Amino acid sequence: MDRKEPGAGAAFWQQLKEDIKQAAASLGIDKIGFTTADPFLDMKEILLRHREQGFESGFEEPDIEKRVNPALLFTEPRSILSIAVAYPSAMKNPPKSEPGAYRGIISRSSWGQDYHQVLRDRLSKLEGFIRDRVPEARLESMVDTGALVDRAVAERAGVGWSGKNCAIITPEFGSWVYLGEMITNLPFPPDTPITEDCGDCTLCIDACPTGALVAPGSLNAGRCVSFVTQSKGWIDDEMKEKIGNRLYGCDTCQIVCPKNRKKNWTHHEDLQPDPELVKPLLKPLLTLTNREFKEKYGAISASWRGKKPIQRNAVIALGNFKDASAVPLLRDMLLKDERPDMRGTCAWALGKIGTTEAVEALETADTREQDPQVLEALRNALERARKKQVMN
């Protein structure tokens, strides 16, 4: 297609839109949709209710107006492009979790190269494609950390529909997609939203480990395992049980979705998983230095919160596995780690394991610990472990 001429009309923008869609695959983009830059008023109402109910995660942009009004982010926006890039849901020859060598799991959205980098690369290529044809175009790309709500843009742009699990579900790729968007000053004609929906299916709501999906399309982030695994600090005992062996994220509501059945995408090499990285042995995680963590995990999105949440989640997983072989490591952390919340988590895990050696570790720590919150965790763990021994 030729470059834009002065006074180009609707036919030019329609043709450019079609050219972009045809070029998408060559740019590493699996699906692309177009919508207006009008405010997302329906999403604003949803976000306001979400805030009133205390369902926010704390990771989102605090200014709701910026999340729904493109004009607050970009001068005189005319249209928004939404892109989707499909990622894998299965790995070849996953390593087995075995007694004494138990493993954790990192969610599929963090299996390959950090998707923020991947999507920025794809959007950069898309920007180049557009500027080759419209040199004066103003374009601003956003990936996840941008203010706009990605799924609201994707839904209105016809990329997919918003599922009851709060994920965008595409007819072609299911919900195994990363989303990004680009605000422009170009008058692209908008696409039509998809009318397909989840119907009467509630499998995701029924399967949510913590009941965080409180209603179709409504998520209480404070109870969502995915958000909790990314949080820092103390986690209550109920949530520790629910985390299982998850180190980062949770895929349950996507795994059970019928729209995802038998869908696994392997065509993007940079998104394919390293099995040993995303299903790692738990015990070695406990002794990683910051440098070692960055060298090993720095290229994947699960590293964005640092090593502390992943180490804490590994301790929780060892407790849930009742891995007696981990007691010496957990004892050392309980007695020596500078972080009170980590010591408290080790106490919980040792209480779950409940062997004689675990009880002795708890008793030793009980005579040394000064932090009141850790002491409470220690004594609760001791009580549980002693009850377990009596029952056995």
N, C-alpha and C positions, 0 to 999 in steps of 0.2 A: 504494500500500500504506500502511496506517495505521502510526503509530508503535508501537514495541514496548510491550506491556503487561506489568506484573509477572507473572512466572511463565510467560512465553511458552515454548512447547514446540518440538519438532522441526519441526512443520509451519510455524511462523513462519520459522525459519531456512532451511528449504528454499524457501519462497516468496520470502524476501528474496534468496536466492542466485539464483533464477530472474529476479527483477526486475533484479538487478545485471547479469546476462548480457544481458538484453533492452535495458538502458540503455547498455551498453558503447559501442556505436557513437556514440551521442549525446555521449558523454564523450570521444570521440577515441581509443577503445581498440578494437583490431581483434579481440583474443581475450583471454579471461580464464578462468582455472582456479582451483580451490580445492584445498587439501591440508591435512593436519594440521600441527601444529607439532612433531611428533616429531623427534628428531635424525635427520640424514641420515647414517646409519651406513655405507652403501655408499660415499658420497662421501668419508667420512673415510678409508676404506681407500685410495681412489684418491689422495687428497691426500698421505697418508703415503708411498705408493710414489713419487709424483711428487717429493717432497722428497728421499727417499733417493737417487733417480736424478739429482738436481741439475737437474730440469726446470723449476723455478719461474722466473718472470719478474722477481721483485722488486717488482712493482707490487701484489701481492695482500696482504691482511691476513695478518700473520705468525702469528697465533694460530689454529691449525687448529681448535681446539675452538669458537672463535667463528664460524668459517665453516660449521660443521655443526650447531650446537646453538642454536636460536632462544631457548631459555630463558636463555642467557647475554646476550642482547641486549634482552630484553623480559620483564617480570614476568608470569608465568603466561599464556603464549601459548596460544591454543586452535586457531587456524587461520591459514593464510597464503594470500593471494590473489596469483596470478601474472598479470601482464599482458604482452601483446605488441602492439607498434605496428609496422606494416609500413612499410618505406622503399624508395625507388626503386633500381633496378639499372641503369637506362639514362637517358641524358640526350638531350634534343632538340638536334640540330645541334651536336654537340661540335666544338670548334675543332680544326683539324688541326695536327699537329706536322710542321714542315718544316725543311729544312736552314737553319741560321742563325736559326731561330725555333722551336727544339725546346721541347717542353712536358713537364712532369711530370704525375703523376696522384695525386690524393688518394683514398683508399678510400671506397667507397660509404657506409660507416657514418658518415662525416663530411661528407656532401654538403650537408645542410641546416643548419638551426639546431642548435646543440649539443643532442644528444639527451638529455643530462642534464636540461637545462631543459625540453625537450619532455615527457619522461616525468614529471618532477616536477609539471608542470602537469596532466597527465592523472591522476596519482595524487591530486593535490590535489582535483580535481573528483570523483574517486571517493570520497575521504574525506568530502566534503561530502554526496554522495548518501547515504552510509551514516549519517552523523550526523543527517541530517534524519529518519531513521527510528529510529535508536538513539542518542539524544543522549549517553548515557553511555559510548558505545563508546570503547575505547582502540585507537588505530591508529598504526602506525609504518611509514612508507614508505621504501624503499631503491631506489637506482638505481646499479647498476654499482659505485660506490665503497663500498657497504655491505659488511658482513662476509660475509653469506650468499653462497653460490655460486648465481648467478641461474639457471643452466641446471639445477642439481639441483632447485631449487624448481619450475621450469617443467616439467621432465620428470615429477615426481611429481604435479603438478597437472593433467596431461593436456593441456598446451599443445602439446607436441611431443615428439619423441624426440631423444636425444642422438646426433648423427651421428658417423660415423667421423672427420669433420673437427673434432670437438669443438664444433660449433655445434648449437643447437636447431633442428630442422627441423619446421616445422608442415605438416600436410597441405594447408592452404589457401594459405599465403603462402611456402612454402619456408623458407629460413633467412634471408631478408631481413627480419628483425624485430629490434627492440630489446626488451629484457626489463627488467621491474622487478617489485618485489614489495611486499606490505604485510602485516606481522604484525598480528594482531588478538587481542583477548580474547573474540571471538565464536565460538560453536560451529557454524560452517558445516559442512554435510556435505561430505566430500571428493569430488572427481572421480576417475575411473578413469584411470590412465596409458594412453597410446596404445601399442598393441602393434606398430604398423607400425615397420619399421626399414630399414636400408640394404641388406639382403640380401647378395648376393655382390659388390656394387659396391665397387671400390677406386679409383675415378677420382681422388678428392681426394688420397689417399695417393700415387698414382702421379704426380700433377701438382705436388705441393709442390716449389717451386723448390730447397729446401735439404734435403729429407728430414726436416723438423722433425716431421712426423706419423710417429712411429716405429712406431706400431701403431694399430689402430682405436681411436679415442677417447683416444689418448695423444700429447700434444704436448710436445716439448722446446722450451720457450719461448726458450731461448738461441739456437736456430737458426731460429726463426720470423721471417720477414722483417717481419711486422707489428710484432712487439715490437722488433726491431732498429732499424726506422725511427724508433721512439719513444725509443730510448735516447740517452744523451748520451755524448760522448767518442769514443774510437777504435773503428773497425770494421776487422776484418781484410780483406785484399784479396779473399779468396774471397767473402765476404759482399757486398762492394762490387759485384762482378760480378753477383751474384744479385739485388741490389736493382733493377737496371735503371733505370727512370725513376720508381720509386715514391717519393713524397715523404712519405707517411704511410699506414701500413697496407698490407695485401695482401688481395686478393679472390680469388686463384687457386682456392683450394679450394672456394669458393662458386660461382664462375663455371662450373666444370666439373661441378658437382653436377646430376644429371638431375632432381632434385626442384625445381630452380630454373629449369629451362628455360622460356623465354618468360614468366617472371613478373617483372613490373615494376609497382610500386605508386605511383600519382600522386595519390591522394586526400587526402593530407595536404599542404596548401600549405606549411606551415612546414618540411617535410623535402625540398622540391624543390631541386635544385642550381642554383647560378650557374655555368655552364660555364667562364667565365673565371677563376673563383675555384678551382674544383676540378680544372681541367686548365690550370694557369697556365704562361705563358712562364717558362722557367728563369732566364735571365740577369737579369731585373729582380729576382728574389728575392735575389740576392747582395748587393744594395746597400740593402735595406730597413733602415730604422732600427727600433728597438724600438717606437717610437710608430706608425710606418707599419704595421708588422706587426700590432700590436694593433688598429689602426683597420680594417685590411683583413680580417684573419683571426680577430679576437677572438670573433666570434659562432659559430664552428664548433668542434667538439670537437677538431679537429686542432691547435688553438692551445694546448692545455693544457700542453705541454712547452716553450712559447716558440718563438722563431724559430730558435734554434741548430740543432736536429736537422733542421728543414726546409731551412735553408740548406746544411747539410752534405750532405743527400741531394740537393739540387739540383746541388751540385758533382759528386757521384758520377754523377748522371744525365748531366751534360754530358760527363764522361769516357767514360761508356758509349756516348754518341752520337758520340764523337770529334769534337766540335764545335769546329773550328778558329777560328770567329768568337768563341769565348769566351776564347781565350788571353789577351788583354789584361786582362780582368777577373780571371781566375784568377792571372795574374802579380802583379797589384796585391795580391790577397789573400795570395798566397804570401809576398810581401815585407813586407806591412804589418799583416796581421791579428794581433791579440794572442793568439789562441787557438792553441796548438800543434797540437791535433788538427785544426783547420781548415786550418792550413798544411800539415800532412801529407796531408790529403785533397786539397788543391789540387795538391800534388806528384804524387800518384797520378793525378789526372785529367789533368794535363799530360803525364805519361808515357804515358797511354793515347792521347792525341791525337797526340803524337809528331811534330808538324811541326817544322821548323827553328826557328820562333819559340818553340815550346813548349820545345825543348831549350835554347835560349838563356836562357829564363826560369829553367829548372831550374839551369843552370850559374851564373847570377848569384846565385840564392838559396843555392847550395852554398857560395859564398865568404863569405856573411854569416850564415848560420844558426848558432845556438849550441845549440839544444835537441838532445840526442842522438837522441831518438826521431824528430824531424822530419828530422834529418840522414840517418838510416837510410832513411826513406821517400823522401827526395830522391834518394839514391844508387841505391836500387832502381828508382825511376822513370826516372832517367837511363839506367841499364843497359838497361831495357826499350825506351826510346825510341831509343837508339842502335842496338840490335839491329834494331828495326823499320826504321830508315833504311837499314841495311846490306842488309836483305832486299829493300827496295824499290829 
